[in-house]
Amino acid sequence: MRSRRRVGFAVMSVAILGVLSGFPGAAAEPDQQAKIRKLTKEAAALAKAYRGEIISLDDAKIAVRKASRKVKTLKVRLRTARREVAEMAQTSYMGGGFDGTQLFGAGTDLSSISTMTYLSRAKTERLNSIKSLIDQQRTAAREADVEIDKLQAHIKELKARQREVERSLAKYGFQTPGASTGLTQRLVTVRNAVLREFPMPFGVGCLRGGDPGEHGKGRACDFMMSSGGRMPDAVAKARGDALAQWCIDHAREYGIMYIIWQQKFYDMRTGAGWRMMSDRGGVTANHYDHVHVSVL
Protein backbone atom coordinates (compact mmCIF):
# COMPACT_ATOMS: atom_id res chain seq x y z
CA MET A 1 0.00 0.00 0.00
CA ARG A 2 2.80 2.41 0.90
CA SER A 3 4.46 1.74 -2.47
CA ARG A 4 1.22 2.49 -4.27
CA ARG A 5 0.95 5.78 -2.39
CA ARG A 6 4.44 6.74 -3.47
CA VAL A 7 3.58 5.93 -7.04
CA GLY A 8 0.38 7.96 -6.79
CA PHE A 9 2.15 10.98 -5.38
CA ALA A 10 4.90 10.78 -7.98
CA VAL A 11 2.39 10.55 -10.83
CA MET A 12 0.44 13.51 -9.48
CA SER A 13 3.65 15.50 -9.02
CA VAL A 14 4.81 14.90 -12.57
CA ALA A 15 1.35 15.78 -13.85
CA ILE A 16 1.52 19.14 -12.11
CA LEU A 17 5.07 19.65 -13.33
CA GLY A 18 3.74 19.10 -16.84
CA VAL A 19 1.18 21.83 -16.31
CA LEU A 20 3.83 24.13 -14.86
CA SER A 21 6.22 23.60 -17.75
CA GLY A 22 3.49 24.28 -20.27
CA PHE A 23 2.15 27.33 -18.49
CA PRO A 24 1.88 30.19 -21.04
CA GLY A 25 2.53 32.94 -18.49
CA ALA A 26 6.27 32.22 -18.42
CA ALA A 27 6.62 33.05 -22.11
CA ALA A 28 4.03 35.82 -22.11
CA GLU A 29 5.54 37.78 -19.21
CA PRO A 30 8.60 39.07 -21.16
CA ASP A 31 6.24 40.23 -23.93
CA GLN A 32 4.20 42.12 -21.32
CA GLN A 33 7.32 43.80 -19.96
CA ALA A 34 8.44 44.88 -23.44
CA LYS A 35 5.00 46.37 -24.11
CA ILE A 36 5.03 48.17 -20.74
CA ARG A 37 8.44 49.70 -21.48
CA LYS A 38 7.21 50.94 -24.87
CA LEU A 39 4.02 52.42 -23.43
CA THR A 40 5.93 54.09 -20.58
CA LYS A 41 8.11 55.91 -23.12
CA GLU A 42 5.05 57.01 -25.07
CA ALA A 43 3.39 58.23 -21.87
CA ALA A 44 6.47 60.31 -20.98
CA ALA A 45 6.44 61.90 -24.44
CA LEU A 46 2.75 62.75 -24.05
CA ALA A 47 3.30 64.36 -20.64
CA LYS A 48 5.96 66.55 -22.24
CA ALA A 49 3.65 67.50 -25.10
CA TYR A 50 0.81 68.23 -22.64
CA ARG A 51 3.23 70.32 -20.52
CA GLY A 52 2.82 68.39 -17.30
CA GLU A 53 1.66 65.21 -15.63
CA ILE A 54 -1.64 63.74 -16.79
CA ILE A 55 -3.42 62.21 -13.79
CA SER A 56 -5.56 59.82 -15.84
CA LEU A 57 -2.43 58.56 -17.58
CA ASP A 58 -0.60 58.21 -14.26
CA ASP A 59 -3.50 56.18 -12.87
CA ALA A 60 -3.41 53.87 -15.87
CA LYS A 61 0.35 53.38 -15.42
CA ILE A 62 -0.12 52.67 -11.69
CA ALA A 63 -2.71 49.98 -12.50
CA VAL A 64 -0.32 48.37 -14.99
CA ARG A 65 2.56 48.41 -12.50
CA LYS A 66 0.43 46.79 -9.79
CA ALA A 67 -0.78 44.07 -12.14
CA SER A 68 2.75 43.47 -13.42
CA ARG A 69 4.17 43.19 -9.89
CA LYS A 70 1.51 40.61 -9.04
CA VAL A 71 2.48 38.53 -12.08
CA LYS A 72 6.17 38.70 -11.13
CA THR A 73 5.47 37.72 -7.51
CA LEU A 74 3.42 34.71 -8.55
CA LYS A 75 6.09 33.76 -11.07
CA VAL A 76 8.67 33.57 -8.28
CA ARG A 77 6.31 31.52 -6.11
CA LEU A 78 5.64 29.15 -9.01
CA ARG A 79 9.35 28.70 -9.61
CA THR A 80 9.78 27.72 -5.97
CA ALA A 81 6.76 25.41 -6.16
CA ARG A 82 8.13 23.72 -9.28
CA ARG A 83 11.41 22.99 -7.50
CA GLU A 84 9.60 21.60 -4.43
CA VAL A 85 7.35 19.35 -6.50
CA ALA A 86 10.31 18.09 -8.52
CA GLU A 87 12.11 17.19 -5.30
CA MET A 88 9.02 15.45 -3.89
CA ALA A 89 8.44 13.55 -7.12
CA GLN A 90 12.06 12.41 -7.21
CA THR A 91 11.89 11.22 -3.61
CA SER A 92 8.68 9.29 -4.23
CA TYR A 93 10.05 7.76 -7.44
CA MET A 94 13.35 6.69 -5.90
CA GLY A 95 11.55 4.94 -3.06
CA GLY A 96 8.74 3.47 -5.12
CA GLY A 97 10.44 0.53 -6.76
CA PHE A 98 8.55 0.59 -10.04
CA ASP A 99 9.27 1.00 -13.73
CA GLY A 100 9.85 4.66 -14.71
CA THR A 101 7.63 4.30 -17.76
CA GLN A 102 4.66 4.07 -15.41
CA LEU A 103 5.49 7.51 -14.10
CA PHE A 104 6.18 9.37 -17.31
CA GLY A 105 3.29 7.80 -19.16
CA ALA A 106 0.77 9.59 -16.96
CA GLY A 107 -1.52 12.22 -18.45
CA THR A 108 -1.61 15.81 -17.28
CA ASP A 109 -5.35 16.02 -16.53
CA LEU A 110 -5.31 16.43 -12.75
CA SER A 111 -8.96 15.52 -12.30
CA SER A 112 -8.50 12.13 -13.98
CA ILE A 113 -5.69 10.81 -11.81
CA SER A 114 -7.36 8.21 -9.63
CA THR A 115 -4.22 7.72 -7.56
CA MET A 116 -5.02 10.97 -5.74
CA THR A 117 -6.90 8.75 -3.27
CA TYR A 118 -3.59 7.21 -2.22
CA LEU A 119 -1.91 10.48 -1.32
CA SER A 120 -1.48 11.50 2.26
CA ARG A 121 -3.52 14.48 3.34
CA ALA A 122 -0.46 16.73 3.70
CA LYS A 123 0.84 15.91 0.23
CA THR A 124 -2.60 16.37 -1.29
CA GLU A 125 -2.91 19.81 0.26
CA ARG A 126 0.55 20.75 -1.04
CA LEU A 127 -0.33 19.75 -4.58
CA ASN A 128 -3.72 21.45 -4.45
CA SER A 129 -2.09 24.67 -3.29
CA ILE A 130 0.27 24.50 -6.27
CA LYS A 131 -2.61 23.98 -8.67
CA SER A 132 -4.30 27.04 -7.09
CA LEU A 133 -1.08 28.99 -7.59
CA ILE A 134 -1.08 28.10 -11.29
CA ASP A 135 -4.68 29.33 -11.60
CA GLN A 136 -3.78 32.55 -9.78
CA GLN A 137 -0.96 33.32 -12.18
CA ARG A 138 -3.14 32.65 -15.19
CA THR A 139 -5.70 35.10 -13.78
CA ALA A 140 -3.02 37.66 -12.90
CA ALA A 141 -1.55 37.48 -16.40
CA ARG A 142 -4.99 38.08 -17.94
CA GLU A 143 -5.60 41.02 -15.58
CA ALA A 144 -2.23 42.52 -16.52
CA ASP A 145 -3.13 42.24 -20.21
CA VAL A 146 -6.41 44.06 -19.54
CA GLU A 147 -4.64 46.94 -17.74
CA ILE A 148 -2.01 47.17 -20.48
CA ASP A 149 -4.77 47.36 -23.09
CA LYS A 150 -6.45 50.17 -21.11
CA LEU A 151 -3.18 52.12 -20.93
CA GLN A 152 -2.61 51.61 -24.65
CA ALA A 153 -6.13 52.82 -25.44
CA HIS A 154 -5.75 55.91 -23.26
CA ILE A 155 -2.43 56.78 -24.87
CA LYS A 156 -4.08 56.46 -28.27
CA GLU A 157 -6.88 58.78 -27.11
CA LEU A 158 -4.42 61.39 -25.82
CA LYS A 159 -2.34 61.20 -29.00
CA ALA A 160 -5.44 61.87 -31.07
CA ARG A 161 -5.95 65.15 -29.18
CA GLN A 162 -2.28 66.09 -28.97
CA ARG A 163 -2.17 68.67 -31.78
CA GLU A 164 -5.35 70.32 -30.57
CA VAL A 165 -3.96 70.52 -27.03
CA GLU A 166 -0.60 71.86 -28.24
CA ARG A 167 -2.34 74.62 -30.21
CA SER A 168 -4.39 75.54 -27.16
CA LEU A 169 -1.34 75.62 -24.90
CA ALA A 170 0.77 77.67 -27.31
CA LYS A 171 -1.08 80.88 -26.49
CA TYR A 172 -0.03 80.73 -22.83
CA GLY A 173 3.70 80.59 -23.47
CA PHE A 174 6.18 78.72 -21.30
CA GLN A 175 7.33 80.19 -17.98
CA THR A 176 10.31 79.30 -15.79
CA PRO A 177 10.31 79.73 -11.99
CA GLY A 178 11.43 83.06 -10.55
CA ALA A 179 14.80 83.14 -8.82
CA SER A 180 13.42 84.60 -5.59
CA THR A 181 10.23 82.57 -5.14
CA GLY A 182 10.92 79.40 -7.09
CA LEU A 183 7.41 79.81 -8.55
CA THR A 184 6.34 80.80 -12.04
CA GLN A 185 4.65 84.17 -12.39
CA ARG A 186 1.51 82.41 -13.60
CA LEU A 187 1.28 80.43 -10.35
CA VAL A 188 1.93 83.54 -8.26
CA THR A 189 -0.92 85.28 -10.08
CA VAL A 190 -3.30 82.36 -9.50
CA ARG A 191 -2.32 82.04 -5.84
CA ASN A 192 -2.90 85.75 -5.22
CA ALA A 193 -6.26 85.67 -7.01
CA VAL A 194 -7.40 82.71 -4.92
CA LEU A 195 -6.30 84.41 -1.70
CA ARG A 196 -8.35 87.47 -2.63
CA GLU A 197 -11.45 85.32 -3.17
CA PHE A 198 -11.20 82.82 -0.32
CA PRO A 199 -10.05 82.84 3.31
CA MET A 200 -7.24 80.34 3.92
CA PRO A 201 -7.14 79.63 7.68
CA PHE A 202 -5.09 76.45 7.18
CA GLY A 203 -2.45 77.87 4.87
CA VAL A 204 -1.12 77.36 1.35
CA GLY A 205 1.83 75.22 0.24
CA CYS A 206 3.42 75.71 -3.17
CA LEU A 207 7.12 75.05 -3.82
CA ARG A 208 8.33 71.62 -2.73
CA GLY A 209 12.00 70.97 -3.33
CA GLY A 210 12.83 67.60 -4.84
CA ASP A 211 9.24 66.91 -5.91
CA PRO A 212 9.26 65.36 -9.42
CA GLY A 213 5.83 66.79 -10.19
CA GLU A 214 4.41 70.28 -10.56
CA HIS A 215 5.30 71.38 -7.01
CA GLY A 216 8.98 70.86 -7.75
CA LYS A 217 8.66 72.94 -10.93
CA GLY A 218 7.05 75.86 -9.15
CA ARG A 219 3.76 75.30 -10.97
CA ALA A 220 1.41 74.02 -8.25
CA CYS A 221 -0.11 75.10 -4.93
CA ASP A 222 -2.06 73.18 -2.29
CA PHE A 223 -4.83 75.22 -0.67
CA MET A 224 -5.43 73.52 2.68
CA MET A 225 -8.97 72.96 3.98
CA SER A 226 -7.90 71.32 7.26
CA SER A 227 -4.73 70.52 9.19
CA GLY A 228 -3.05 67.44 10.64
CA GLY A 229 -4.31 65.13 7.92
CA ARG A 230 -7.90 65.44 9.12
CA MET A 231 -10.98 65.47 6.92
CA PRO A 232 -12.36 69.02 6.54
CA ASP A 233 -15.58 69.93 8.30
CA ALA A 234 -18.71 70.91 6.35
CA VAL A 235 -17.79 74.60 6.16
CA ALA A 236 -14.26 73.89 4.94
CA LYS A 237 -15.46 71.31 2.42
CA ALA A 238 -17.93 73.85 1.00
CA ARG A 239 -15.04 76.32 0.70
CA GLY A 240 -12.99 73.69 -1.14
CA ASP A 241 -15.90 72.96 -3.48
CA ALA A 242 -16.27 76.66 -4.24
CA LEU A 243 -12.52 77.11 -4.80
CA ALA A 244 -12.41 74.14 -7.17
CA GLN A 245 -15.33 75.52 -9.18
CA TRP A 246 -13.71 78.97 -9.27
CA CYS A 247 -10.60 77.39 -10.79
CA ILE A 248 -12.69 75.64 -13.45
CA ASP A 249 -14.53 78.86 -14.28
CA HIS A 250 -11.30 80.90 -14.53
CA ALA A 251 -9.03 78.26 -16.04
CA ARG A 252 -8.68 79.96 -19.44
CA GLU A 253 -8.12 83.36 -17.87
CA TYR A 254 -5.29 82.24 -15.62
CA GLY A 255 -3.84 79.25 -17.51
CA ILE A 256 -4.85 76.65 -14.92
CA MET A 257 -3.89 73.17 -16.12
CA TYR A 258 -5.68 70.84 -13.70
CA ILE A 259 -7.05 70.66 -10.17
CA ILE A 260 -7.41 67.79 -7.68
CA TRP A 261 -9.94 67.76 -4.85
CA GLN A 262 -11.55 64.99 -2.80
CA GLN A 263 -9.88 62.17 -4.81
CA LYS A 264 -11.18 63.61 -8.09
CA PHE A 265 -9.36 65.57 -10.75
CA TYR A 266 -10.41 67.99 -13.46
CA ASP A 267 -7.97 68.36 -16.35
CA MET A 268 -8.60 71.42 -18.52
CA ARG A 269 -6.49 69.98 -21.36
CA THR A 270 -8.51 66.81 -21.89
CA GLY A 271 -11.93 68.36 -21.36
CA ALA A 272 -13.16 65.17 -19.70
CA GLY A 273 -14.70 66.85 -16.65
CA TRP A 274 -14.40 65.46 -13.13
CA ARG A 275 -12.89 61.98 -12.93
CA MET A 276 -12.06 59.74 -9.97
CA MET A 277 -8.41 59.38 -9.09
CA SER A 278 -7.01 56.03 -7.98
CA ASP A 279 -6.52 55.55 -4.24
CA ARG A 280 -3.19 57.02 -3.10
CA GLY A 281 -3.57 55.69 0.43
CA GLY A 282 -4.72 58.46 2.78
CA VAL A 283 -6.62 61.69 3.43
CA THR A 284 -3.83 64.00 2.26
CA ALA A 285 -2.56 61.73 -0.53
CA ASN A 286 -6.10 61.53 -1.91
CA HIS A 287 -6.51 65.33 -1.65
CA TYR A 288 -9.45 65.26 0.76
CA ASP A 289 -7.89 67.99 2.89
CA HIS A 290 -6.65 70.36 0.20
CA VAL A 291 -7.33 71.62 -3.31
CA HIS A 292 -4.33 71.08 -5.59
CA VAL A 293 -4.01 73.60 -8.41
CA SER A 294 -1.46 73.21 -11.23
CA VAL A 295 -0.82 75.81 -13.90
CA LEU A 296 0.69 75.64 -17.37
C-alpha positions in Angstrom: 0.0 0.0 0.0 2.8 2.4 0.9 4.5 1.7 -2.5 1.2 2.5 -4.3 1.0 5.8 -2.4 4.4 6.7 -3.5 3.6 5.9 -7.0 0.4 8.0 -6.8 2.1 11.0 -5.4 4.9 10.8 -8.0 2.4 10.5 -10.8 0.4 13.5 -9.5 3.6 15.5 -9.0 4.8 14.9 -12.6 1.3 15.8 -13.9 1.5 19.1 -12.1 5.1 19.6 -13.3 3.7 19.1 -16.8 1.2 21.8 -16.3 3.8 24.1 -14.9 6.2 23.6 -17.7 3.5 24.3 -20.3 2.2 27.3 -18.5 1.9 30.2 -21.0 2.5 32.9 -18.5 6.3 32.2 -18.4 6.6 33.1 -22.1 4.0 35.8 -22.1 5.5 37.8 -19.2 8.6 39.1 -21.2 6.2 40.2 -23.9 4.2 42.1 -21.3 7.3 43.8 -20.0 8.4 44.9 -23.4 5.0 46.4 -24.1 5.0 48.2 -20.7 8.4 49.7 -21.5 7.2 50.9 -24.9 4.0 52.4 -23.4 5.9 54.1 -20.6 8.1 55.9 -23.1 5.0 57.0 -25.1 3.4 58.2 -21.9 6.5 60.3 -21.0 6.4 61.9 -24.4 2.8 62.8 -24.0 3.3 64.4 -20.6 6.0 66.6 -22.2 3.7 67.5 -25.1 0.8 68.2 -22.6 3.2 70.3 -20.5 2.8 68.4 -17.3 1.7 65.2 -15.6 -1.6 63.7 -16.8 -3.4 62.2 -13.8 -5.6 59.8 -15.8 -2.4 58.6 -17.6 -0.6 58.2 -14.3 -3.5 56.2 -12.9 -3.4 53.9 -15.9 0.3 53.4 -15.4 -0.1 52.7 -11.7 -2.7 50.0 -12.5 -0.3 48.4 -15.0 2.6 48.4 -12.5 0.4 46.8 -9.8 -0.8 44.1 -12.1 2.7 43.5 -13.4 4.2 43.2 -9.9 1.5 40.6 -9.0 2.5 38.5 -12.1 6.2 38.7 -11.1 5.5 37.7 -7.5 3.4 34.7 -8.6 6.1 33.8 -11.1 8.7 33.6 -8.3 6.3 31.5 -6.1 5.6 29.1 -9.0 9.4 28.7 -9.6 9.8 27.7 -6.0 6.8 25.4 -6.2 8.1 23.7 -9.3 11.4 23.0 -7.5 9.6 21.6 -4.4 7.4 19.4 -6.5 10.3 18.1 -8.5 12.1 17.2 -5.3 9.0 15.5 -3.9 8.4 13.6 -7.1 12.1 12.4 -7.2 11.9 11.2 -3.6 8.7 9.3 -4.2 10.0 7.8 -7.4 13.3 6.7 -5.9 11.5 4.9 -3.1 8.7 3.5 -5.1 10.4 0.5 -6.8 8.6 0.6 -10.0 9.3 1.0 -13.7 9.8 4.7 -14.7 7.6 4.3 -17.8 4.7 4.1 -15.4 5.5 7.5 -14.1 6.2 9.4 -17.3 3.3 7.8 -19.2 0.8 9.6 -17.0 -1.5 12.2 -18.5 -1.6 15.8 -17.3 -5.3 16.0 -16.5 -5.3 16.4 -12.7 -9.0 15.5 -12.3 -8.5 12.1 -14.0 -5.7 10.8 -11.8 -7.4 8.2 -9.6 -4.2 7.7 -7.6 -5.0 11.0 -5.7 -6.9 8.8 -3.3 -3.6 7.2 -2.2 -1.9 10.5 -1.3 -1.5 11.5 2.3 -3.5 14.5 3.3 -0.5 16.7 3.7 0.8 15.9 0.2 -2.6 16.4 -1.3 -2.9 19.8 0.3 0.5 20.7 -1.0 -0.3 19.7 -4.6 -3.7 21.4 -4.5 -2.1 24.7 -3.3 0.3 24.5 -6.3 -2.6 24.0 -8.7 -4.3 27.0 -7.1 -1.1 29.0 -7.6 -1.1 28.1 -11.3 -4.7 29.3 -11.6 -3.8 32.5 -9.8 -1.0 33.3 -12.2 -3.1 32.7 -15.2 -5.7 35.1 -13.8 -3.0 37.7 -12.9 -1.5 37.5 -16.4 -5.0 38.1 -17.9 -5.6 41.0 -15.6 -2.2 42.5 -16.5 -3.1 42.2 -20.2 -6.4 44.1 -19.5 -4.6 46.9 -17.7 -2.0 47.2 -20.5 -4.8 47.4 -23.1 -6.4 50.2 -21.1 -3.2 52.1 -20.9 -2.6 51.6 -24.7 -6.1 52.8 -25.4 -5.8 55.9 -23.3 -2.4 56.8 -24.9 -4.1 56.5 -28.3 -6.9 58.8 -27.1 -4.4 61.4 -25.8 -2.3 61.2 -29.0 -5.4 61.9 -31.1 -5.9 65.2 -29.2 -2.3 66.1 -29.0 -2.2 68.7 -31.8 -5.3 70.3 -30.6 -4.0 70.5 -27.0 -0.6 71.9 -28.2 -2.3 74.6 -30.2 -4.4 75.5 -27.2 -1.3 75.6 -24.9 0.8 77.7 -27.3 -1.1 80.9 -26.5 0.0 80.7 -22.8 3.7 80.6 -23.5 6.2 78.7 -21.3 7.3 80.2 -18.0 10.3 79.3 -15.8 10.3 79.7 -12.0 11.4 83.1 -10.6 14.8 83.1 -8.8 13.4 84.6 -5.6 10.2 82.6 -5.1 10.9 79.4 -7.1 7.4 79.8 -8.6 6.3 80.8 -12.0 4.6 84.2 -12.4 1.5 82.4 -13.6 1.3 80.4 -10.4 1.9 83.5 -8.3 -0.9 85.3 -10.1 -3.3 82.4 -9.5 -2.3 82.0 -5.8 -2.9 85.8 -5.2 -6.3 85.7 -7.0 -7.4 82.7 -4.9 -6.3 84.4 -1.7 -8.4 87.5 -2.6 -11.4 85.3 -3.2 -11.2 82.8 -0.3 -10.1 82.8 3.3 -7.2 80.3 3.9 -7.1 79.6 7.7 -5.1 76.4 7.2 -2.4 77.9 4.9 -1.1 77.4 1.3 1.8 75.2 0.2 3.4 75.7 -3.2 7.1 75.1 -3.8 8.3 71.6 -2.7 12.0 71.0 -3.3 12.8 67.6 -4.8 9.2 66.9 -5.9 9.3 65.4 -9.4 5.8 66.8 -10.2 4.4 70.3 -10.6 5.3 71.4 -7.0 9.0 70.9 -7.8 8.7 72.9 -10.9 7.1 75.9 -9.1 3.8 75.3 -11.0 1.4 74.0 -8.2 -0.1 75.1 -4.9 -2.1 73.2 -2.3 -4.8 75.2 -0.7 -5.4 73.5 2.7 -9.0 73.0 4.0 -7.9 71.3 7.3 -4.7 70.5 9.2 -3.0 67.4 10.6 -4.3 65.1 7.9 -7.9 65.4 9.1 -11.0 65.5 6.9 -12.4 69.0 6.5 -15.6 69.9 8.3 -18.7 70.9 6.4 -17.8 74.6 6.2 -14.3 73.9 4.9 -15.5 71.3 2.4 -17.9 73.8 1.0 -15.0 76.3 0.7 -13.0 73.7 -1.1 -15.9 73.0 -3.5 -16.3 76.7 -4.2 -12.5 77.1 -4.8 -12.4 74.1 -7.2 -15.3 75.5 -9.2 -13.7 79.0 -9.3 -10.6 77.4 -10.8 -12.7 75.6 -13.4 -14.5 78.9 -14.3 -11.3 80.9 -14.5 -9.0 78.3 -16.0 -8.7 80.0 -19.4 -8.1 83.4 -17.9 -5.3 82.2 -15.6 -3.8 79.3 -17.5 -4.9 76.6 -14.9 -3.9 73.2 -16.1 -5.7 70.8 -13.7 -7.0 70.7 -10.2 -7.4 67.8 -7.7 -9.9 67.8 -4.8 -11.5 65.0 -2.8 -9.9 62.2 -4.8 -11.2 63.6 -8.1 -9.4 65.6 -10.8 -10.4 68.0 -13.5 -8.0 68.4 -16.3 -8.6 71.4 -18.5 -6.5 70.0 -21.4 -8.5 66.8 -21.9 -11.9 68.4 -21.4 -13.2 65.2 -19.7 -14.7 66.8 -16.6 -14.4 65.5 -13.1 -12.9 62.0 -12.9 -12.1 59.7 -10.0 -8.4 59.4 -9.1 -7.0 56.0 -8.0 -6.5 55.6 -4.2 -3.2 57.0 -3.1 -3.6 55.7 0.4 -4.7 58.5 2.8 -6.6 61.7 3.4 -3.8 64.0 2.3 -2.6 61.7 -0.5 -6.1 61.5 -1.9 -6.5 65.3 -1.6 -9.4 65.3 0.8 -7.9 68.0 2.9 -6.6 70.4 0.2 -7.3 71.6 -3.3 -4.3 71.1 -5.6 -4.0 73.6 -8.4 -1.5 73.2 -11.2 -0.8 75.8 -13.9 0.7 75.6 -17.4 
